[in-house]
Amino acid sequence: MNAGVGTARRWILAAVTALGVSAFVTQLTLMRELLTIFSGNELVLGIVLGCWLLLTGIGAQIARGASSWSKPVPALLGTQLLLAILPSGAVLLTRSLPATMFVRGAELGVWETVVASLVVLGPYCLLTGLLLTLAPVVLARRSDSSSVGEVYFLDNLGDIFGGLLFSIFLVWWADPFRVVLIPGLLNIALASASAWVLGYRGYFFTGLGLGVGLLGVTLFAGLDHWSLALSYPGQRTIEKVASPYGLVVVTESSAQLNFFHSGVPLFSSHNIEQVEETVHPTMAQRPSARSVLVISGGISGTVRELLRYPGVHVDYVELDPALLHVADLHLPMEERLSTFVVEGRLRIVPTDGRRYVSMAKKVKYDIVIVDVPEPSTSQLNRYFTREFFARVRRLLNPGGVLSVSAGHYENVVTPELRELLSVLRRTLAAEFANVMILPLGRVHFLASEGPLSSEIADRLAQMRIQTQWVNKHYLQAALHPLRLQGLHRATVESDGPVNRDFSPILYYLHLKYWLSKFTWRIGALELTIVIGLIAYLIFCGPLQIAIFTTGFAGSSLVVVLMLGFQVLYGSVYSQLSWIITSFMIGLGIGSFVSNRFQASLRIWHLILAELLLAGFSAALPFALMGLSGAQALGLPEFVGALAIPALSLVVAIFVGLEFPLAGKLAFRTISGTAARLYTADYLGAALGALLASSWLIPYLGVIGLCQLVGAANLVSVFLLIWPSHRFIGSA
């Protein structure tokens, strides 16, 4: 190094911190963009996050020989400059996927998602992993392990800054190119400054040119406008609004307005079938109904259709105010909800529907319509659980009716559909005396303590309600006795569990139903991956396995905490990002303590950390259920909302303690040690991210997953203590 060693180290340390900022912001931005393209459930989220972690681990492994590289500093500077500009290209590539990689209008399956994620994330993640292994080599003062833990801590510190930056400011920005511009310029500035101090003037001027070019293209090339059109081929984008809850997009095609929220199609204008099927069969059950609660979906026309009934007052709960604003801006004047608010027949409540039902105390309803999409995510599953139905029942007047829908019935009940509908029927029957299933366009469930009738056409005629779609002829065909009997027999005769908040079996069954649409089965590639993972674990040393299980535990338990937050306090993306930021702070605290006292730490400290992590895993489900019970008893919301980030902080401290300590115990060469441990950490975290939300929680439940995590950590403890003399100090 041509400058003072201390000055050069400080600039490189700052550059490593900037990498953490960039990685966190880029990860959240690309995940939002990919979820928009794939209209994603947690399986898509798990695939994207799993691919991110897997590719980063592979990148770390690629650089395991960096200790012998002749020019590690130029490699580090060049890598960081590339990492500054790659996120913008990744966003552009993501938005072009519908027009370049996939058949227009086709529903995308698992492998399409995997391939696209690998293509989009590959360049950035591989270079990130490479830099995490390369940085300790450049920073090392001597041949010891201190720089490995140092880089781990600074990367976590950058993640914290990135989390705060995204949670407070960037979450409100609609333009992803401007979001990734901020950390991109930070990377360029610090890499260029390091190059100047270290005497690599060519890299300094290259960074200067890249910074000017990136700034100019982002601000003046209109990338966001024309690339967004690639995401919605065949449609004209007329509005885009970002909020902490997601991205609202309105498009136009064939004189029809289409509303999307984070890529999920919500409704289209003139969708008479869906609106009438949601409203009239339910209202026909209680002709004298006067008070109606609508949870979500009201702007599609549901609220307007309800207000055709004389004397009816509607409370409409919708989470995202941006969606309400955009709808009022673009729908025809006669369809805008603001008109009915002025008339006094409509009250709009901009909050989470589950939260509203939990907190409402002094209001009662004759009808409750839950007009949410299918339970295709754990977030949506919250509206199909026994706990939610119990709270709705307390809001209903005597004999009141709950309406909810899921699945599509076209005269044939597939095994997957039978399971899904059976679980939903049993869940409703656990709280309501009467449950009726109506096979319309969607399968509608009506539940009540009072009587229910399928004579809907006659009742609508008596009420003098004119309909366009749900008329006498349509109802006679849709509700033919043979259809009703077939659906009833399929769901009543099939045994199924009850869907619960912390055992979301309905989400798992919907995922199974979705997967049944694709010709997807375990083949040679899948078996190769499984065999490769098993072989990797067999040939790993106990220290690598400990870091692998710790990475698996960290990502799995964060998924559990995010699910717990969604169930208890609603899907508030800005607050969920605080859970992740708290986790990063915990990692920073743990790694700082481990680095600070590294000289005095021994193998038994690692064993203790694993045992604490196993104990925390076993206790976590009961902590969440305790919060749920306390909420029902009137626990102030802010107390519980703070408790879950605090739990995230605690688990992350245990995780953060282990990496620097393992780096000391497993030390051979700087790059080899960093590569082995980062690979184990990222592979474990990738496995947790991929499996926890998409399969383990729906199939095993929260308690089952946490027991699995605790058992995995206990296995690593066993390997660490038997026979210890064979591997202490080895990887």
C-alpha positions in Angstrom: 0.0 0.0 0.0 1.4 3.4 -1.0 -0.3 5.4 1.8 -0.2 5.1 5.5 -1.4 1.7 6.5 -3.8 3.1 9.1 -5.4 5.6 6.6 -5.7 2.9 3.9 -7.3 0.5 6.3 -9.9 3.1 7.4 -11.0 3.8 3.8 -11.3 0.1 3.0 -13.2 -0.5 6.2 -15.6 2.2 5.2 -15.9 0.7 1.7 -16.9 -2.7 3.3 -19.5 -0.9 5.3 -20.9 0.7 2.1 -21.1 -2.8 0.6 -23.5 -3.8 3.5 -25.6 -0.7 2.8 -25.8 -1.5 -0.9 -26.5 -5.2 -0.4 -29.4 -4.5 2.0 -31.1 -1.8 -0.1 -30.5 -3.8 -3.3 -31.9 -7.0 -1.8 -35.1 -5.3 -0.7 -35.5 -3.5 -4.0 -34.9 -6.5 -6.2 -37.2 -8.7 -4.1 -40.0 -6.1 -4.5 -39.5 -6.0 -8.2 -39.3 -9.8 -8.6 -42.4 -10.3 -6.5 -44.2 -7.8 -8.7 -43.2 -9.8 -11.8 -44.2 -13.2 -10.3 -47.3 -11.9 -8.3 -45.5 -13.8 -5.5 -46.5 -15.8 -2.5 -44.0 -16.8 0.2 -42.7 -19.6 -2.1 -41.6 -17.0 -4.6 -40.2 -14.9 -1.7 -38.3 -17.9 -0.4 -37.0 -18.8 -3.9 -35.7 -15.2 -4.4 -34.1 -14.9 -1.0 -32.8 -18.5 -1.2 -31.2 -17.8 -4.6 -29.7 -14.6 -3.2 -28.0 -16.3 -0.3 -27.0 -19.4 -2.3 -25.3 -17.2 -5.0 -23.6 -15.1 -2.4 -22.2 -18.3 -0.7 -21.0 -19.6 -4.1 -19.3 -16.2 -4.7 -17.5 -16.5 -1.3 -16.3 -20.0 -2.3 -15.0 -18.8 -5.6 -12.5 -16.5 -3.8 -11.3 -19.0 -1.3 -7.8 -18.9 -3.0 -7.6 -15.1 -2.7 -4.7 -15.2 -0.2 -2.4 -16.2 -3.1 -3.7 -13.6 -5.6 -1.0 -11.3 -6.7 -3.2 -8.2 -6.9 -6.0 -8.5 -4.4 -6.5 -4.7 -3.9 -7.3 -3.9 -7.6 -9.6 -6.9 -7.6 -11.4 -5.5 -4.6 -11.7 -1.9 -6.0 -12.9 -3.2 -9.4 -15.5 -5.5 -7.8 -16.9 -2.7 -5.6 -17.2 -0.3 -8.6 -19.1 -3.0 -10.5 -21.4 -3.6 -7.6 -22.4 0.1 -7.7 -23.8 -0.1 -11.2 -25.2 -3.7 -11.3 -28.4 -3.1 -9.3 -29.8 -0.7 -11.9 -29.1 -3.3 -14.6 -30.8 -6.0 -12.5 -33.9 -3.8 -12.1 -34.0 -3.2 -15.8 -33.6 -7.0 -16.5 -36.3 -7.9 -14.0 -38.8 -5.6 -15.7 -38.0 -7.0 -19.1 -38.7 -10.6 -18.1 -42.4 -10.7 -19.1 -41.5 -9.5 -22.6 -38.3 -11.6 -23.1 -38.3 -14.8 -21.1 -41.9 -15.8 -20.7 -44.9 -16.5 -22.8 -47.3 -13.5 -22.5 -50.2 -14.2 -20.1 -48.8 -17.6 -19.0 -48.9 -18.5 -15.3 -45.4 -19.0 -14.1 -44.3 -22.0 -12.1 -41.5 -22.9 -9.7 -38.7 -23.4 -12.2 -39.4 -20.3 -14.2 -39.1 -18.4 -10.9 -35.8 -20.1 -10.0 -34.3 -19.6 -13.4 -35.3 -15.9 -13.6 -34.0 -15.3 -10.0 -30.7 -16.9 -10.8 -30.3 -14.8 -14.0 -31.3 -11.5 -12.3 -29.4 -12.0 -9.1 -26.4 -13.9 -10.3 -23.9 -11.1 -11.2 -24.5 -9.0 -8.2 -24.6 -11.8 -5.6 -21.6 -13.7 -6.9 -19.5 -10.5 -6.7 -20.8 -9.7 -3.3 -19.8 -13.1 -2.0 -16.4 -12.7 -3.7 -15.8 -9.3 -2.1 -16.7 -10.6 1.4 -13.9 -13.2 1.1 -11.5 -10.9 -0.6 -11.8 -8.0 1.9 -10.3 -9.8 4.8 -7.3 -10.7 2.7 -6.7 -7.0 1.8 -7.3 -5.9 5.4 -5.2 -8.5 7.2 -2.3 -7.1 9.1 -0.9 -10.5 9.8 -1.8 -14.1 9.2 -4.6 -14.4 11.8 -8.4 -14.6 11.8 -9.2 -11.1 13.1 -9.9 -9.6 9.7 -12.6 -12.3 9.0 -14.6 -11.3 12.0 -13.9 -7.6 11.3 -15.4 -7.8 7.8 -18.4 -9.7 9.1 -19.1 -7.0 11.7 -18.7 -4.1 9.2 -20.9 -5.8 6.7 -23.6 -6.2 9.4 -23.1 -2.5 10.3 -23.7 -1.6 6.7 -26.8 -3.7 6.7 -28.1 -1.8 9.7 -27.5 1.6 8.0 -29.1 0.2 4.8 -32.1 -1.0 6.8 -32.6 2.4 8.5 -32.2 4.2 5.2 -34.7 2.0 3.5 -37.2 1.9 6.4 -37.3 5.7 7.0 -36.8 7.2 3.5 -36.5 4.9 0.5 -39.6 2.8 1.2 -41.6 5.8 0.0 -39.9 6.1 -3.3 -41.7 4.7 -6.4 -38.7 4.7 -8.7 -36.4 1.7 -7.9 -33.6 3.2 -10.1 -33.4 6.2 -7.7 -33.6 3.9 -4.7 -30.5 1.9 -5.8 -28.7 5.1 -7.0 -28.1 6.2 -3.4 -26.1 3.1 -2.2 -24.5 2.9 -5.7 -23.1 6.4 -5.4 -21.9 5.6 -1.9 -20.1 2.5 -3.2 -18.5 4.5 -6.0 -17.4 7.4 -3.6 -15.7 5.1 -1.1 -14.1 2.8 -3.6 -12.8 5.8 -5.5 -11.5 7.4 -2.3 -9.8 4.1 -1.3 -8.2 4.0 -4.8 -6.9 7.5 -4.5 -5.4 6.9 -1.0 -3.9 3.6 -2.1 -2.4 5.1 -5.2 -4.6 3.4 -7.8 -5.4 6.6 -9.7 -6.9 4.7 -12.8 -9.6 3.2 -10.5 -10.2 6.6 -9.0 -11.0 8.3 -12.4 -12.9 5.2 -13.5 -15.1 5.6 -10.4 -15.6 9.3 -11.1 -16.8 8.5 -14.6 -19.1 5.7 -13.5 -20.6 8.0 -10.8 -21.3 10.8 -13.3 -22.7 8.4 -15.8 -24.9 6.5 -13.3 -26.3 9.8 -11.9 -27.1 11.2 -15.4 -28.8 8.0 -16.7 -30.9 7.6 -13.5 -32.1 11.2 -13.4 -32.5 12.0 -17.1 -33.0 8.8 -19.1 -36.5 8.0 -17.9 -35.6 4.4 -17.1 -38.5 3.9 -14.7 -41.2 5.1 -17.1 -40.3 3.0 -20.2 -39.1 -0.1 -18.2 -42.4 -0.3 -16.3 -44.2 -0.7 -19.6 -42.2 -3.9 -20.1 -43.7 -5.4 -16.9 -47.2 -5.0 -18.3 -47.0 -5.9 -22.0 -50.1 -5.0 -24.0 -51.3 -2.5 -21.4 -50.8 1.2 -21.0 -49.5 2.3 -17.6 -51.5 5.4 -16.5 -50.5 5.6 -12.8 -47.9 4.4 -10.3 -47.8 5.2 -6.6 -45.5 3.8 -4.0 -46.4 3.4 -0.3 -44.9 1.5 2.6 -47.4 -1.3 1.8 -46.3 -1.9 -1.8 -46.6 -0.4 -5.3 -49.9 0.5 -6.8 -50.1 0.4 -10.6 -53.1 1.2 -12.8 -53.0 0.1 -16.4 -55.5 0.4 -19.3 -56.3 -2.2 -21.9 -59.4 -2.5 -24.2 -61.1 0.5 -22.4 -60.8 -1.3 -19.1 -58.8 -0.1 -16.0 -56.7 -2.8 -14.3 -55.5 -2.3 -10.7 -52.4 -4.0 -9.4 -50.9 -4.0 -5.9 -47.2 -5.2 -5.8 -47.8 -7.1 -9.0 -51.0 -8.9 -7.7 -54.0 -8.1 -9.9 -56.7 -6.8 -7.6 -59.6 -6.0 -10.0 -60.6 -4.6 -13.3 -63.3 -2.0 -14.0 -66.6 -3.4 -15.3 -66.0 -6.7 -13.5 -69.7 -7.3 -12.9 -69.5 -11.0 -12.3 -67.1 -10.9 -9.3 -68.9 -7.9 -7.7 -72.4 -9.4 -7.9 -71.4 -12.8 -6.8 -69.7 -11.3 -3.7 -72.6 -9.1 -2.7 -76.0 -10.5 -3.6 -75.9 -14.2 -2.3 -74.8 -12.8 1.0 -77.3 -10.0 1.2 -80.1 -12.4 0.2 -79.6 -14.2 3.5 -80.6 -11.2 5.6 -83.0 -8.9 3.7 -83.3 -6.6 6.8 -79.6 -6.1 7.1 -78.6 -2.5 7.8 -74.9 -2.6 8.9 -72.2 -4.2 6.7 -68.5 -4.5 7.2 -66.4 -5.0 4.0 -62.8 -6.0 4.5 -60.7 -5.1 1.4 -62.0 -5.3 -2.2 -64.5 -2.5 -1.8 -63.2 -0.2 -4.6 -63.8 -3.0 -7.1 -67.5 -2.1 -7.0 -68.5 -4.2 -3.9 -69.3 -1.2 -1.8 -71.2 0.5 -4.6 -73.3 -2.6 -5.1 -74.0 -2.9 -1.4 -75.3 0.7 -1.2 -78.0 -0.2 -3.8 -79.8 -1.8 -0.8 -82.0 0.8 0.9 -81.0 1.8 4.4 -77.6 0.0 4.4 -74.6 1.6 5.9 -71.1 0.2 5.0 -67.9 0.3 6.9 -65.1 -0.4 4.4 -61.6 -1.3 5.7 -58.7 -1.0 3.3 -55.0 -1.2 4.3 -53.3 1.0 1.8 -54.5 4.7 1.5 -52.6 4.9 -1.8 -55.0 2.4 -3.3 -58.0 4.4 -2.2 -56.5 7.6 -3.6 -55.6 6.1 -7.0 -59.0 4.5 -7.4 -60.8 7.8 -6.6 -58.5 9.5 -9.1 -59.2 7.2 -12.1 -62.5 5.5 -11.7 -65.6 7.2 -13.3 -67.3 9.8 -11.1 -70.3 7.5 -10.4 -68.0 4.8 -9.1 -65.9 6.9 -6.8 -66.4 6.1 -3.1 -65.9 9.7 -2.0 -69.4 10.4 -3.2 -70.9 7.9 -0.8 -68.8 9.2 2.1 -70.2 12.6 1.6 -73.7 11.2 1.6 -73.0 9.6 5.1 -73.7 6.0 4.1 -70.1 4.9 3.9 -67.2 5.1 6.4 -63.7 4.3 5.1 -61.2 3.0 7.6 -57.6 3.0 6.3 -56.1 0.2 8.4 -55.4 -3.5 8.4 -58.6 -5.5 8.3 -57.5 -8.1 10.8 -56.4 -5.4 13.2 -59.7 -3.6 12.8 -61.7 -6.8 13.7 -59.4 -7.3 16.8 -59.8 -3.8 18.0 -63.4 -3.0 17.3 -65.4 -3.1 20.6 -68.5 -1.0 20.4 -69.8 -1.7 16.9 -71.9 -4.6 15.6 -72.7 -5.8 12.0 -75.4 -7.8 10.3 -73.1 -8.8 7.5 -69.3 -9.1 7.3 -67.8 -9.6 3.8 -64.2 -10.6 3.6 -63.3 -9.8 0.0 -59.6 -10.7 0.0 -57.8 -12.8 -2.6 -57.1 -16.6 -2.1 -55.1 -17.6 0.9 -52.0 -17.9 -1.3 -49.7 -16.2 1.3 -49.3 -16.4 5.1 -50.4 -12.7 5.1 -53.7 -13.6 3.4 -54.1 -16.8 5.4 -54.7 -14.6 8.5 -58.2 -14.0 7.1 -59.0 -17.7 6.9 -58.1 -18.9 10.4 -60.2 -20.0 13.4 -58.8 -17.1 15.5 -60.0 -14.6 12.9 -63.4 -16.2 12.5 -63.9 -16.2 16.2 -63.3 -12.4 16.4 -65.6 -11.8 13.4 -68.4 -13.8 15.2 -68.1 -11.5 18.2 -68.7 -8.5 15.9 -71.9 -10.0 14.3 -75.4 -9.2 15.6 -77.4 -12.4 16.5 -78.0 -14.3 13.3 -75.4 -12.2 11.3 -73.6 -13.7 8.3 -70.0 -13.9 7.4 -69.0 -14.3 3.7 -65.6 -15.5 2.5 -64.5 -17.2 -0.7 -61.6 -19.4 -1.9 -61.0 -21.7 -4.8 -62.8 -22.2 -8.2 -65.2 -25.1 -8.9 -65.9 -26.2 -12.5 -68.0 -29.4 -11.9 -64.9 -31.4 -10.9 -63.4 -31.4 -7.4 -59.7 -32.3 -7.7 -58.0 -33.8 -4.7 -56.1 -30.6 -4.0 -59.3 -28.5 -4.2 -61.1 -31.0 -2.0 -58.5 -30.6 0.7 -58.5 -26.8 0.5 -62.3 -26.5 0.7 -62.6 -29.1 3.4 -60.2 -27.3 5.7 -61.9 -24.0 5.2 -65.3 -25.6 5.9 -64.1 -27.3 9.1 -62.4 -24.0 10.2 -65.7 -22.1 9.8 -67.7 -24.9 11.4 -65.5 -24.7 14.5 -66.9 -21.2 15.2 -70.4 -21.1 13.4 -73.3 -23.4 13.7 -74.3 -23.3 10.0 -72.0 -23.2 7.0 -73.2 -23.2 3.4 -71.0 -23.5 0.3 -72.0 -21.9 -3.0 -70.2 -23.0 -6.2 -70.3 -19.8 -8.2 -67.4 -18.4 -10.2 -65.4 -18.6 -7.0 -66.5 -21.0 -4.2 -68.3 -18.8 -1.7 -68.7 -19.8 2.0 -71.5 -18.3 4.1 -71.4 -18.9 7.9 -73.9 -17.9 10.6 -75.4 -18.9 13.9 -78.8 -18.4 12.1 -80.4 -20.2 9.2 -78.9 -20.0 5.6 -80.8 -20.6 2.3 -79.7 -21.4 -1.2 -83.0 -19.9 -2.6 -81.1 -16.8 -3.6 -83.0 -15.9 -6.8 -86.4 -15.9 -5.1 -85.2 -13.7 -2.3 -83.6 -11.2 -4.7 -86.9 -11.0 -6.6 -88.8 -10.4 -3.4 -86.3 -7.6 -2.5 -86.7 -6.2 -6.0 -83.0 -6.1 -6.6 -82.1 -6.0 -10.3 -78.9 -7.8 -11.3 -77.0 -8.2 -14.6 -75.1 -11.4 -13.9 -76.4 -13.1 -10.8 -79.9 -13.5 -12.2 -82.4 -16.4 -12.0 -81.1 -18.4 -14.9 -77.4 -18.1 -13.8 -78.3 -19.1 -10.2 -80.4 -22.1 -11.3 -77.4 -23.4 -13.3 -74.7 -22.6 -10.7 -76.7 -23.8 -7.7 -78.1 -26.9 -9.3 -78.8 -29.6 -6.7 -76.2 -31.9 -8.2 -73.5 -29.3 -8.0 -74.4 -28.4 -4.4 -74.6 -32.0 -3.4 -71.2 -32.9 -5.1 -69.4 -30.0 -3.4 -71.0 -30.7 0.0 -70.2 -34.4 -0.2 -66.6 -33.7 -1.2 -66.0 -31.3 1.7 -68.1 -32.9 4.5 -66.9 -36.4 3.9 -63.2 -35.4 3.8 -61.4 -35.0 7.1 -59.2 -32.0 7.4 -57.5 -30.1 10.2 -58.5 -26.6 11.3 -56.6 -23.7 9.9 -54.9 -21.7 12.7 -52.8 -18.5 13.0 -49.6 -20.4 13.8 -50.4 -23.5 11.9 -51.4 -22.1 8.4 -52.4 -25.4 6.8 -54.7 -23.6 4.3 -51.8 -21.7 2.9 -49.9 -24.9 2.4 -52.9 -26.5 0.7 -53.3 -23.5 -1.6 -49.7 -23.8 -2.5 -50.1 -27.5 -3.2 -53.2 -26.6 -5.3 -51.1 -24.0 -7.2 -48.3 -26.4 -7.8 -50.7 -29.0 -9.2 -51.3 -26.8 -12.2 -47.7 -27.4 -13.4 -46.0 -30.6 -14.5 -43.4 -30.3 -11.7 -41.9 -33.4 -10.1 -38.7 -34.3 -8.4 -36.2 -35.2 -11.1 -32.5 -35.6 -11.8 -31.7 -31.9 -11.1 -33.6 -31.8 -7.8 -32.0 -35.1 -6.6 -28.6 -33.8 -7.6 -29.1 -30.7 -5.5 -30.2 -32.7 -2.5 -27.4 -35.2 -2.8 -24.9 -32.3 -3.2 -26.2 -30.7 0.0 -25.9 -34.0 1.9 -22.4 -34.6 0.6 -21.4 -31.0 1.5 -22.6 -31.6 5.1 -20.9 -35.0 5.3 -17.5 -33.6 4.3 -17.8 -30.4 6.4 -16.1 -30.1 9.7 -18.2 -29.6 12.9 -17.4 -25.8 12.9 -18.8 -25.4 9.4 -21.9 -27.4 10.4 -22.4 -25.2 13.4 -22.3 -22.1 11.2 -24.6 -23.8 8.7 -27.2 -24.6 11.4 -26.9 -21.1 12.8 -27.5 -19.6 9.4 -30.5 -21.9 9.0 -31.8 -21.0 12.4 -31.4 -17.2 11.9 -33.3 -17.1 8.6 -36.0 -19.5 9.8 -36.7 -17.7 13.0 -36.9 -14.3 11.3 -39.6 -15.8 9.0 -41.4 -17.0 12.2 -41.2 -13.5 13.7 -42.4 -11.8 10.5 -45.4 -14.3 10.4 -46.1 -13.5 14.1 -46.0 -9.8 13.4 -48.4 -10.2 10.4 -50.8 -12.3 12.4 -50.9 -10.1 15.4 -50.4 -6.5 14.1 -51.1 -6.6 10.4 -49.0 -6.5 7.2 -47.2 -3.2 7.5 -44.1 -3.4 5.3 -42.5 -0.4 6.9 -42.7 -2.0 10.3 -41.7 -5.4 9.0 -38.5 -3.9 7.7 -37.7 -2.8 11.3 -37.8 -6.5 12.3 -35.0 -7.2 9.7 -33.1 -4.1 10.8 -33.4 -5.2 14.4 -31.9 -8.6 13.3 -29.0 -6.8 11.7 -28.4 -4.7 14.8 -28.3 -7.9 16.8 -25.8 -9.5 14.4 -23.7 -6.4 14.8 -23.8 -6.5 18.6 -23.0 -10.2 18.7 -20.1 -10.0 16.2 -18.8 -6.9 18.0 -18.7 -8.7 21.3 -17.1 -11.8 19.8 -14.5 -9.7 18.0 -13.8 -7.6 21.2 -13.2 -10.6 23.4 -11.9 -13.0 20.7 -8.6 -13.7 22.4 -10.3 -15.1 25.5 -13.1 -17.1 23.7 -12.9 -20.9 23.5 -14.8 -23.8 22.0 -17.2 -24.0 24.9 -18.4 -20.4 24.2 -19.5 -21.6 20.7 -21.2 -24.6 22.3 -23.0 -22.3 24.8 -24.2 -20.0 21.9 -25.6 -23.0 20.1 -27.4 -24.2 23.2 -28.9 -20.7 23.8 -30.1 -20.6 20.2 -31.7 -24.0 20.6 -33.4 -22.9 23.8 -34.6 -19.7 22.2 -36.1 -21.7 19.3 -38.0 -23.9 21.7 -39.4 -20.9 23.6 -40.3 -18.6 20.7 -43.7 -20.2 19.7 -44.9 -19.8 23.3 -43.8 -16.2 23.4 -45.8 -15.5 20.3 -48.9 -17.3 21.6 -48.5 -15.3 24.9 -48.5 -12.1 22.9 -51.6 -13.2 21.1 -53.3 -13.9 24.4 -52.2 -10.7 25.9 -53.5 -8.8 22.8 -56.9 -10.3 23.3 -56.8 -9.1 26.9 -56.1 -5.5 25.8 -52.3 -5.3 25.7 -51.4 -1.9 24.3 -50.5 -2.4 20.6 -47.2 -0.6 20.8 -45.9 -3.0 23.5 -46.4 -6.0 21.3 -45.1 -4.2 18.2 -41.9 -3.5 20.1 -41.7 -7.0 21.5 -41.2 -8.8 18.1 -38.3 -6.6 16.9 -36.8 -7.1 20.4 -37.1 -10.9 19.9 -35.4 -10.5 16.5 -32.6 -8.6 18.1 -32.0 -11.4 20.7 -31.9 -14.3 18.2 -29.5 -12.3 16.0 -27.1 -11.7 19.0 -26.7 -15.4 19.4 -26.2 -15.8 15.6 -23.7 -12.9 15.5 -21.6 -14.2 18.4 -20.7 -17.4 16.5 -19.2 -16.3 13.2 -16.0 -14.5 14.5 -15.5 -17.2 17.1 -15.7 -19.9 14.5 -13.3 -17.9 12.3 -10.7 -18.1 15.1 -11.3 -21.8 15.8 -11.3 -22.8 12.2 -8.4 -20.6 11.0 -6.1 -21.9 8.3 -5.6 -19.1 5.7 -7.6 -15.9 5.6 -9.3 -16.4 2.3 -9.9 -20.2 2.9 -11.4 -19.6 6.3 -13.6 -16.7 5.2 -14.8 -18.7 2.1 -15.6 -21.9 4.1 -17.5 -20.0 6.8 -19.4 -17.6 4.5 -20.4 -20.5 2.3 -21.7 -22.5 5.3 -23.5 -19.4 6.6 -25.2 -18.5 3.4 -26.1 -22.1 2.4 -27.8 -22.6 5.8 -29.6 -19.2 5.6 -30.6 -20.0 2.0 -32.1 -23.3 3.0 -34.0 -21.7 5.9 -35.3 -18.9 3.7 -36.4 -21.3 1.0 -38.1 -23.9 3.2 -39.4 -22.0 6.2 -42.1 -19.9 4.7 -42.9 -22.1 1.7 -43.2 -25.5 3.3 -42.0 -26.0 6.9 -44.3 -23.5 8.6 -47.4 -24.4 6.5 -46.7 -28.2 7.0 -45.2 -28.4 10.5 -46.6 -25.2 12.0 -44.6 -22.7 14.0 -44.0 -25.0 16.9 -42.8 -27.8 14.6 -40.4 -25.5 12.7 -39.0 -24.1 15.9 -38.5 -27.6 17.3 -36.7 -28.6 14.0 -34.4 -25.5 14.3 -33.6 -26.4 17.9 -32.9 -30.0 17.1 -30.5 -28.9 14.3 -28.5 -26.8 16.7 -28.4 -29.6 19.2 -27.0 -31.9 16.5 -24.2 -29.3 15.9 -23.5 -29.2 19.7 -23.2 -33.0 19.7 -20.7 -32.8 16.8 -18.7 -30.1 18.6 -18.3 -32.1 21.8 -17.7 -35.6 20.4 -14.9 -36.4 20.1 -13.6 -32.9 20.5 -9.9 -33.6 20.2 -10.3 -34.6 16.6 -11.5 -31.3 15.2 -11.1 -28.4 17.5 -9.3 -25.8 15.4 -10.3 -27.5 12.2 -13.2 -26.6 9.8 
